[in-house]
Amino acid sequence: MASTIGDPGKGSKSTQSGQSGAKKLKKTKEGTSVEDKNETKDDEGSITDDIRNADFYHGLIPKTDAEALLKKEGDFVLRKTEHNSGVIVLCISVRTEADKVKHFVINTDASKSYFIDAAHKETSVSNLINFYKSTKTPLSAASNAKLKKAIERPPWGINHDAIFIIKKLGQGAFGEVYLAEYVSEKGREKVAVKTMKGEASRDARNKFLKEARMMRKYDHKNVVKILGAAVHEHPLMIVMECCEGGAMCSYLKKNGKTMPMKEKNRFVAEAAEGLAYLEKQQCIHRDIAARNCLLSGKNNIVKISDFGMSDDKAILHDDTLEKVPVKWLAPETLQDRIYSLKSDVWAFGVLVWEIYSNGAEPYPGLTRLQTRAKIVLTDYRMKMPDDTPTEMGKIALQCWDKVPDKRPAISAILPDLKKLADK
């Protein structure tokens, strides 16, 4: 009897992959590459080179991504998934004639034979897949799922051995962020790599991969571009363009007092241009702030980054405010936990204040609780810094309207912002 996800076969164990082994950074002549010293014996037996390099092996992609790739009956991929808590297994995802996607665990026995249905076993995963594909034998009688066409990894799939770590840049929500070198057919290029801790929960891992999935949708000069994701093994990686100017907030704190007003105006306009694009894509960013705007290239072009909290729903309810930066939140978010494109507009107004205050923390002198109380109970609004252009101050106040629908769309104020930047 074949075992699907949630139905482990009796008398056998699933082919486990090295979830428990954290990656170590290995120094090389060319930099630092990522290597796993703690893969389990099961993983060594199942994720052999022929599987790891197979076009249809997609690594630890979530079910949502796998199902989106399977368009026709018989399309299939081989991937890793979490079967039981903390246990990573190999499974085959296949679209059935009923236009449903089924996920079959690959099991192994004491003799290291591999099987989906115990009635037929093979000495390797490759042989097992070849058997089902060549004989057209269903993976289970109930589903009648047959392997017809192996779906290749998408272009955004990156191998871990193509990434060479140069140095650590900081700590992200899920793991470390590194400056690295990415080696591809096009040559070598510096990139930023966001990593995922190997011991992370399934929920955290799905959120991390969702961020990569969100970023793949976007292509704009003022939005950080994703080059791909490495998901075959741990640590999971999101590989992005390198913004060597760093975070806008750090730049403002260091250079804000000597920056020409024209450059500050340009920062506002370029941030708005990126956000107007995201607005058009129906992306609720949820974490717009100077710390999440990066500066790229010699001219310090502003790029919106960090999509870890983003979503593409029209309105989003989220009951947790524990890790959320309160000082950038709109009243309806503070009171009712509601996020929307209009709450992003409010946060953009705070970003404008940050730019003209040289990267200072909003609501200076107030704690998170005091800020929330003043906004919600007294309808308090910050005073714009003294040298803020009058037109910019007016736009920021529009963004801080208590009624979400009265706040302007970013696309509506963009023309005026660009005019101010061109003065």
ZABAMI-404740 format. One line per field, with one value per residue (C-alpha): residue number from 1; residue in three letters; x, y, z. Coordinates in steps of 0.001 Angstrom, whole numbers, plus 500000, padded with zeros to 6 digits. Layout:
BEGIN
voti <- (NUM/...)
fivex <- (ALA/...)
east <- (X/...)
north <- (Y/...)
up <- (Z/...)
***
This chain:
BEGIN
voti <- (1/2/3/4/5/6/7/8/9/10/11/12/13/14/15/16/17/18/19/20/21/22/23/24/25/26/27/28/29/30/31/32/33/34/35/36/37/38/39/40/41/42/43/44/45/46/47/48/49/50/51/52/53/54/55/56/57/58/59/60/61/62/63/64/65/66/67/68/69/70/71/72/73/74/75/76/77/78/79/80/81/82/83/84/85/86/87/88/89/90/91/92/93/94/95/96/97/98/99/100/101/102/103/104/105/106/107/108/109/110/111/112/113/114/115/116/117/118/119/120/121/122/123/124/125/126/127/128/129/130/131/132/133/134/135/136/137/138/139/140/141/142/143/144/145/146/147/148/149/150/151/152/153/154/155/156/157/158/159/160/161/162/163/164/165/166/167/168/169/170/171/172/173/174/175/176/177/178/179/180/181/182/183/184/185/186/187/188/189/190/191/192/193/194/195/196/197/198/199/200/201/202/203/204/205/206/207/208/209/210/211/212/213/214/215/216/217/218/219/220/221/222/223/224/225/226/227/228/229/230/231/232/233/234/235/236/237/238/239/240/241/242/243/244/245/246/247/248/249/250/251/252/253/254/255/256/257/258/259/260/261/262/263/264/265/266/267/268/269/270/271/272/273/274/275/276/277/278/279/280/281/282/283/284/285/286/287/288/289/290/291/292/293/294/295/296/297/298/299/300/301/302/303/304/305/306/307/308/309/310/311/312/313/314/315/316/317/318/319/320/321/322/323/324/325/326/327/328/329/330/331/332/333/334/335/336/337/338/339/340/341/342/343/344/345/346/347/348/349/350/351/352/353/354/355/356/357/358/359/360/361/362/363/364/365/366/367/368/369/370/371/372/373/374/375/376/377/378/379/380/381/382/383/384/385/386/387/388/389/390/391/392/393/394/395/396/397/398/399/400/401/402/403/404/405/406/407/408/409/410/411/412/413/414/415/416/417/418/419/420/421/422/423)
fivex <- (MET/ALA/SER/THR/ILE/GLY/ASP/PRO/GLY/LYS/GLY/SER/LYS/SER/THR/GLN/SER/GLY/GLN/SER/GLY/ALA/LYS/LYS/LEU/LYS/LYS/THR/LYS/GLU/GLY/THR/SER/VAL/GLU/ASP/LYS/ASN/GLU/THR/LYS/ASP/ASP/GLU/GLY/SER/ILE/THR/ASP/ASP/ILE/ARG/ASN/ALA/ASP/PHE/TYR/HIS/GLY/LEU/ILE/PRO/LYS/THR/ASP/ALA/GLU/ALA/LEU/LEU/LYS/LYS/GLU/GLY/ASP/PHE/VAL/LEU/ARG/LYS/THR/GLU/HIS/ASN/SER/GLY/VAL/ILE/VAL/LEU/CYS/ILE/SER/VAL/ARG/THR/GLU/ALA/ASP/LYS/VAL/LYS/HIS/PHE/VAL/ILE/ASN/THR/ASP/ALA/SER/LYS/SER/TYR/PHE/ILE/ASP/ALA/ALA/HIS/LYS/GLU/THR/SER/VAL/SER/ASN/LEU/ILE/ASN/PHE/TYR/LYS/SER/THR/LYS/THR/PRO/LEU/SER/ALA/ALA/SER/ASN/ALA/LYS/LEU/LYS/LYS/ALA/ILE/GLU/ARG/PRO/PRO/TRP/GLY/ILE/ASN/HIS/ASP/ALA/ILE/PHE/ILE/ILE/LYS/LYS/LEU/GLY/GLN/GLY/ALA/PHE/GLY/GLU/VAL/TYR/LEU/ALA/GLU/TYR/VAL/SER/GLU/LYS/GLY/ARG/GLU/LYS/VAL/ALA/VAL/LYS/THR/MET/LYS/GLY/GLU/ALA/SER/ARG/ASP/ALA/ARG/ASN/LYS/PHE/LEU/LYS/GLU/ALA/ARG/MET/MET/ARG/LYS/TYR/ASP/HIS/LYS/ASN/VAL/VAL/LYS/ILE/LEU/GLY/ALA/ALA/VAL/HIS/GLU/HIS/PRO/LEU/MET/ILE/VAL/MET/GLU/CYS/CYS/GLU/GLY/GLY/ALA/MET/CYS/SER/TYR/LEU/LYS/LYS/ASN/GLY/LYS/THR/MET/PRO/MET/LYS/GLU/LYS/ASN/ARG/PHE/VAL/ALA/GLU/ALA/ALA/GLU/GLY/LEU/ALA/TYR/LEU/GLU/LYS/GLN/GLN/CYS/ILE/HIS/ARG/ASP/ILE/ALA/ALA/ARG/ASN/CYS/LEU/LEU/SER/GLY/LYS/ASN/ASN/ILE/VAL/LYS/ILE/SER/ASP/PHE/GLY/MET/SER/ASP/ASP/LYS/ALA/ILE/LEU/HIS/ASP/ASP/THR/LEU/GLU/LYS/VAL/PRO/VAL/LYS/TRP/LEU/ALA/PRO/GLU/THR/LEU/GLN/ASP/ARG/ILE/TYR/SER/LEU/LYS/SER/ASP/VAL/TRP/ALA/PHE/GLY/VAL/LEU/VAL/TRP/GLU/ILE/TYR/SER/ASN/GLY/ALA/GLU/PRO/TYR/PRO/GLY/LEU/THR/ARG/LEU/GLN/THR/ARG/ALA/LYS/ILE/VAL/LEU/THR/ASP/TYR/ARG/MET/LYS/MET/PRO/ASP/ASP/THR/PRO/THR/GLU/MET/GLY/LYS/ILE/ALA/LEU/GLN/CYS/TRP/ASP/LYS/VAL/PRO/ASP/LYS/ARG/PRO/ALA/ILE/SER/ALA/ILE/LEU/PRO/ASP/LEU/LYS/LYS/LEU/ALA/ASP/LYS)
east <- (500000/501427/501877/500956/501871/500307/500156/503585/503940/503995/507137/509296/510773/510652/513808/514994/517063/519397/517055/518964/522352/523170/525359/528940/530775/533835/536738/537952/540452/537574/535688/533411/531126/528337/528649/526780/528915/525939/523773/522187/523098/519606/520170/523484/521675/518703/520001/522794/524496/522296/519215/520719/521665/518478/516460/513264/514661/513364/514690/512759/510100/506680/503646/502155/505128/505216/501520/501830/504440/502291/499980/498945/498026/501214/503451/505660/508542/510741/511107/511742/509001/508408/506539/506462/507623/511334/511697/512415/511499/511632/508338/506986/504312/502202/499063/496411/493754/491242/493211/494396/497980/498989/502170/503747/506407/509399/510101/513156/513584/516415/518089/518102/515609/513303/509583/506255/504207/505910/504959/507772/511184/514304/517922/517848/515384/516335/515529/512234/511156/512302/510245/507007/507610/508585/505954/503170/502328/500117/501749/498568/495430/493180/494669/495700/498527/501053/504438/504541/506561/509277/509060/512438/513572/512543/515233/515268/516618/520250/522694/524381/527833/527399/527380/530609/530187/532425/531277/528306/526256/523750/520989/517613/514309/515026/518830/521985/522421/525695/527607/528517/529701/527379/529029/526815/527114/527146/530227/530738/528732/528393/525050/523265/522223/519527/519685/517274/518306/518289/516415/513603/509989/507918/505864/508989/510380/507167/507222/510823/509978/506883/509143/511123/507895/506631/509906/509924/506825/508483/510758/511301/514324/513252/512546/515340/515608/515753/518181/516961/516699/518779/516393/518052/519567/520172/520624/517873/518976/517363/519892/519340/521082/523746/522975/526408/525158/523495/520331/518943/518564/522301/523178/520885/522342/525856/525310/521893/523138/525309/523007/521664/517884/517626/519041/516536/513727/515030/515059/511367/510453/512361/510880/507435/508142/508964/505911/503626/504786/504095/500722/499865/500843/498478/501386/500871/504452/503647/507147/507910/510666/514084/515748/514055/515101/518498/520837/522329/525102/527224/524188/522550/519352/516605/515238/512419/513518/512529/509318/509229/505880/504390/501182/499069/495673/493475/493047/494986/494126/497042/496472/500157/501886/504751/507531/505901/507493/504653/505933/505240/501721/498460/495633/493477/496420/497066/493390/491993/495108/494100/496707/496000/497566/496352/498261/501338/500549/500619/504008/505293/504426/506622/509388/509189/509619/512655/514331/514042/514962/518271/517282/516031/513595/509964/508058/511302/511212/508111/507979/506005/503081/503144/503220/500240/498266/498977/497995/494869/493554/494624/494968/498546/500684/504403/505690/507797/511482/511999/513759/511178/509883/506351/504886/506477/505054/501560/501871/503026/499995/497694/499285/498458/494717/492859/490418/492228/490122/491015/494718/496014/497265/501044/500539/498393/501091/504019/503865/504120/506972/508892/508409/509816/512769/513504/513571)
north <- (500000/503365/505974/509563/512557/512063/508257/506707/503124/500461/498413/500974/504378/507353/508479/511171/514182/516180/518628/518207/519148/522833/524079/525002/527675/526309/528572/528208/530064/531834/532744/530714/528038/526283/522670/520260/518081/516535/514901/511725/508341/508093/511297/510044/506974/508735/512140/510774/512885/511513/512714/515992/516918/515640/518347/517134/517266/520518/520284/521684/523634/523932/522045/525275/525837/522197/522115/525296/523608/520572/521623/518358/514848/512866/515868/515159/516462/514954/517139/517199/517875/517667/514430/514342/517124/517661/514871/515772/513118/512610/512574/512542/515123/514228/515592/512868/512302/513760/517040/516777/516742/513802/513584/510145/509465/507416/504811/502661/499362/497725/496516/500100/499363/502194/501915/503718/500530/497661/495369/496861/497938/499300/499816/503578/506436/506932/503309/503589/506637/505029/501927/503847/506066/503344/500772/503336/501582/503775/504915/503771/502036/504545/507606/505997/508542/507838/509428/510764/513976/515092/518848/520554/522957/526534/529055/530580/527379/527883/525211/525779/525152/528216/530504/531617/533593/536648/538103/538399/541555/541130/539120/538616/537408/533816/533632/535435/537758/537563/539306/536546/535755/533915/531910/531207/530781/534576/534796/535981/538647/539954/539155/539405/536063/535683/532311/530163/528377/524602/524054/526455/525330/524324/527506/529687/527808/528307/532023/532222/530477/532625/535684/534218/533441/537007/538527/536434/538299/541708/543410/547127/549381/550530/547065/544698/541951/538279/536203/532892/530557/527588/525048/521668/521487/523533/526363/527543/530706/533644/535168/538837/541665/543329/546860/548033/551353/549485/550484/553957/554531/553978/556269/559001/558808/559111/561634/563197/566517/567194/565736/568178/568635/567486/564084/563687/564612/561984/559341/560065/559951/556734/554978/556085/554801/551339/551366/552544/549521/547183/548871/548060/544430/544431/543776/544808/545236/545730/546857/550042/551946/553461/550307/548315/550625/549729/551877/550416/551468/554603/556880/555297/554308/553505/549957/548559/545366/542817/541077/538783/540176/540908/539500/539855/539828/542936/543147/541183/540470/539582/539293/539405/542725/541347/541669/544397/547881/549824/553283/552651/551260/552918/553436/550650/548251/549244/548908/546162/544398/545296/545705/547017/549085/552121/551072/550978/554574/555551/553849/555708/558962/557829/556988/560556/561847/559557/560907/564563/563790/562223/558704/559487/557087/558210/559600/560544/560124/557901/554170/551737/551860/555648/555953/553647/555548/558954/557837/555917/558007/561559/561402/562665/563362/564042/567470/567305/568336/572091/571959/569652/571177/572489/570319/567199/568001/568325/564972/563251/564601/563283/559860/560080/560628/558673/557307/554804/555586/559274/558548/558986/556059/556140/556263/559408/561371/560030/562700/565521/563767/563367/567058/568008/565678/567296/570861)
up <- (500000/498986/501691/500991/503130/506550/506062/506811/505624/508331/508846/507075/507497/505207/503437/505810/504800/506986/508724/511961/510500/510524/507684/508285/506343/504609/503682/500108/497978/496313/499471/501710/500372/502223/503148/505426/507685/509484/506837/508122/506736/505324/503395/502037/500795/499231/498078/495935/493269/490496/492407/493630/490063/488459/486719/488373/491943/493472/497010/499951/498078/499753/498512/497120/494819/493730/492853/490786/488574/487790/484954/483266/484350/484934/485570/488594/490707/493387/496466/500207/502713/506454/507081/510861/513152/512591/510010/506403/503818/500073/498239/494695/493874/490842/489187/488779/486147/488637/488355/491931/493152/495316/497365/497872/500505/499398/502077/502740/504590/506544/503348/502033/499308/498261/497671/497549/497565/499383/496498/494411/495702/494019/495071/494397/494139/490477/489665/491548/489540/486264/487042/487588/484580/482102/483136/483649/486924/489173/492400/494138/492930/494692/492995/489690/489723/486966/486303/482750/482538/484926/485475/485495/488181/487354/486312/489801/491349/492415/493577/496936/495482/493243/496313/498023/501236/501644/504960/507284/506843/509632/511229/509555/510981/509913/509937/508855/505878/503942/501206/498757/495266/492886/490121/487095/483343/483089/485291/488862/490635/494151/495758/499085/500577/503193/504952/506911/510115/509682/512948/511997/512287/509305/509652/509670/506666/504707/505484/504299/501031/500647/500733/497820/495978/496472/495297/492109/490946/490965/488463/488996/489267/492744/494163/495208/492589/493529/491478/492801/495767/496893/498406/497799/501265/504405/504924/502593/500784/499026/496609/495770/493973/496065/497242/498298/499682/502555/504410/503877/507614/508193/505301/506633/510130/508741/505945/506560/507965/504914/502253/499658/499914/496302/497273/500118/497731/495316/498064/498725/495019/494309/497335/496167/492667/494021/496287/493466/491471/494409/494891/491278/491949/494966/497324/500952/502154/505881/506858/504957/506734/506028/507405/504631/501813/500372/498300/495153/492817/492612/492600/495682/493900/496440/496364/498499/500259/502915/501898/504923/506114/502681/501250/498119/499788/499508/503291/505854/509503/511764/515503/516445/517071/519155/516571/514512/514562/516201/515285/511573/512051/511049/513607/512125/512458/516065/516979/514746/513385/509818/507080/503589/500828/502791/505907/503673/502677/506375/506783/503720/505496/508415/505929/504564/508144/508607/505484/506508/510133/509018/510018/513523/515186/514704/517701/519471/523236/523172/523896/521769/524229/524460/520677/520309/522942/521403/517887/518866/521774/520961/517169/517532/514466/514413/513479/510338/510682/510249/506868/505251/501992/502563/499803/501287/504715/503249/501465/504663/506538/503797/504274/507985/507581/510262/507656/505390/502312/502573/502273/498721/496691/496280/492504/492943/494795/492754/489989/492557/494358/491104/490296/493695/493130/489764/491133)
***
